[in-house]
């Protein structure tokens, strides 16, 4: 029997019939015959997709708790073999890597065992954060979180009428864990992180008081753990491992990026009107630059990824003109090609699309139209699509685009690399991000041109330049309205992605929802305190209040974009810090106040950089707002009143004055003070 | 190795690594190392109840497929030991009983294995019926059916607004399989039945094309199979085994039993008015005979099971008077005692109530009031409650009652017999039926006094004199309205209970639902062609159209009760046949036309006795109706038109003329013909 091996914080101690494993003093894994830490088994996944909405069930054939334990040393580290009679066995290879991280490889011995259940030790008071972009919960304790990239759901709460209506229509209502950006990575309040390199379906269940139950639908798994003396250091270590985002182009901070559709002249007119009313405009984002189609859902795009000269006459001339005026033009792309058009024909001719079981090009139904899936695992196809981005987007003159989708890879399609689509499904968004990233990098445009994504997975930290929160409802709901953007940004921050923004005003306009003026204004107030302001008309623009629906709105926008613009140096510095040290721009309070347990569950307020505390108003008809201030020397941004924190505080919160405090001792205090008169 | 044993139709054949088991030529069980028929494992049930609505999950620790097979003869029959290495094993004891039925006992060898999964062989075209009272499906193929007695749900279809509203309020919406009367018993179109004697939670999954997956949350199980040359013979064999219902009191056929509440004079006035308008009245059913309380749900009863002299002054005199006039008086009881009153005090004093974990009397929340659970496993308590029934109900003069509830036994209560409430939960309704039955039998009142129940389980066939379909919505929904009563009656018929009726007009009046006049009239038309007519005011009487809401309704009722009354000899004979031969009164068409596959899935039409085919109109605003007529010599009851069947037919279906055909060659044809002029 191998004896205790303390090794840079790794402590493995055999016991009578098992072992304990500590890292940096934290008990992570514990095994005994009575309480085995590992089960293995066999299941058959039953995965149905309809328009990005997944129904996932496991047809479980067997599950075996591995009770017996044998330990030996090996060149690759400690080798722990767990078994159950002659019936099943698996090996845990336990080692530390050069950076001092704990690495555990789990390997099933039986080829037909394709399920792993691993229990980590948990404490009753422990909090868990991360798992990608989580819209409903910041602290994930108390619930299971299936990790599968998909639509985020419309409503996302079975007790709302909107969710029920969306469910009835196309199983689209979703639930608290639905997300475009899941990730098998979490941070514990015990100051360790856990990351799994796999990409098959997983479910992390944080319900039990004494353990975290990690279910992995693969025959082997690679886990990685690390600890740090503080949450901030831990998040920094995590992002060092996963990769960090480069800085944003400098022009992003110059004002709002206006979401406009409808053609060159519409853009010109709306731009003129906005500027005339004093709005700071950094760009125009026209997702229909490549044409559009009308479906029952609303206006949709023509997925052929090249300038539509008919809808946007003279755009090639107008882009440089706008640019000279300080206004960038941004477009849209996604990893699918509509079957009616020439990009599809080209991809099909070269065999660049994913296949169906009969070897034909797989066609995905996207709501009254079909598209092929560019096979990003085929190096030729990947290169080709990168060239499409370079030629049709970058060289055409776009200064940015929404790189939409990524979460729809059907599990019954066949890929060039021979890996099951069930395993590639989660990896797809990161692959899609990488494709965009490389197109930029190879064009020498990193730091100048921007793309932003909603879908993500491990790898997106490195390749996705900016996340956006996907498709919120144009409403006040906690799970899918304005509010949901905040835990989304914070959970992503705890997963190593530090750049986040949202559709200003929300997107999904269905089931009688219509964006009110108040919602647009509150969202504007919120967006001014994020690293990027970008509006969206929504899927049914005519039903929604828009930035130019009246003069008051435009004046409001003028004021808030002015504030955003004044924050430019502060934001730039925070974004640089994120790039350099992996400390997110929108931060959970606990990153700086982890000695105060009150901050552990704050899902609806955040720090913007180190020195601003923001608590967006996310309910209608409020003129005051209550938030929590940790102990520090705070100043109310609008009233100038000081507050030393350590308590809840209720502040005046009229439209245009979102609850914001700054640190009295901030190096930026003078700048912040000027905003009071904005 | 034991060789083939053909034994009265039982054929057991060892194979290279397993066996096949046939009964009467039907392949029922098949085992090989590759496709093991049995898995065992361990789970921990997580069962939550709120007002009879259950949320049930299994925390599954392990599941092992038993691949190896060893066969030996024993005194008790064939002994097949299935195992998986040294890790798990179970024994199948296979034998035929004196009646030629196949008996299989499954026994886990390991004491900690408390789950059994058994796969039976299925054919792709096979239909499955039964599993108790199923409201949404008659043919159960294609879905899993959890078997757990509970409320039936309000709406019972996640795509209806009512269901969603009920779910939001108290998880009360239910689903397609929710039922008061589940039973682990089914009949296959391959002409065999399968019955399991256990009572723990089970789930029978009929989704797979090649097998039926039976999950049983107990360490052992007792299965029983039999075959017959026809479905009719099979159902008769099944009811011979399970027990049959005695004949109904003769007075039941004399007219409607009017559901009235509000006191002696209200009953008198409504009775007078009904009779004055020509309604045939067999009885008054006053559920509030023992007093009432008002809650937010509507009018509820005072659960103290004795005449409330204040609300019903002079009732002791009025009952014999009404009886002389041919009108019986029926009351209400259930197995709970309200904590405010003396029955509870008496039960508590004697220790007759079930207990909580601390040994105190368990109190169940029933919606703004609490009640104790009479412990029917305590022989003293059981006897006492029988005496309550005899003294307070029978001796007081009631000629019948609703024996409500039975499905609410909480799983965290503790019982006198020491058996876990998780195991007793399903048995409770049958125990409750037996208590009522014995009270009647011991009073010599069987065949004279009637009780009817909604909850049931194995055993209810013998002890529950009459079932009613529980609480339908006062609406037209397929899953919870008028329509749902028909598959309920038919599935119960295939489970061996042949007497069924429903609340005429439906019951649940919530979420804006209000009973329309048309619904009441259609329900009346339907009820006239069932073995019992009984109206209900609903839980919010003032919101509902009632039998006496206008003269036209009363005239309609007069006509339909007249028709019902004229059917008396025919109904009596059908009920006698049910009692004697176990052939249900409301019969699926396939019982008499099993050569016609078109009849296999008919969920919304039935045979009443042998000679009437009834297809109730269950949608609003219809004046014609389409039904299927199997090949036979049929006569349209209302038009007299003949039809030789073998096709769908669309008939006129005005109010008061529900689609009904009779067999030209019926011995009752003359009687039926007279109804044309009714």
Interface residues (C-beta under 8 A of the other chain):
Chain A: X39 X41 X60 X61 X62 X63 X64 X65 X84 X85 X86 X87 X158 X159 X161 X164 X167 X168
Chain B: X39 X41 X60 X61 X62 X63 X64 X65 X84 X85 X86 X87 X158 X159 X161 X164 X167 X168
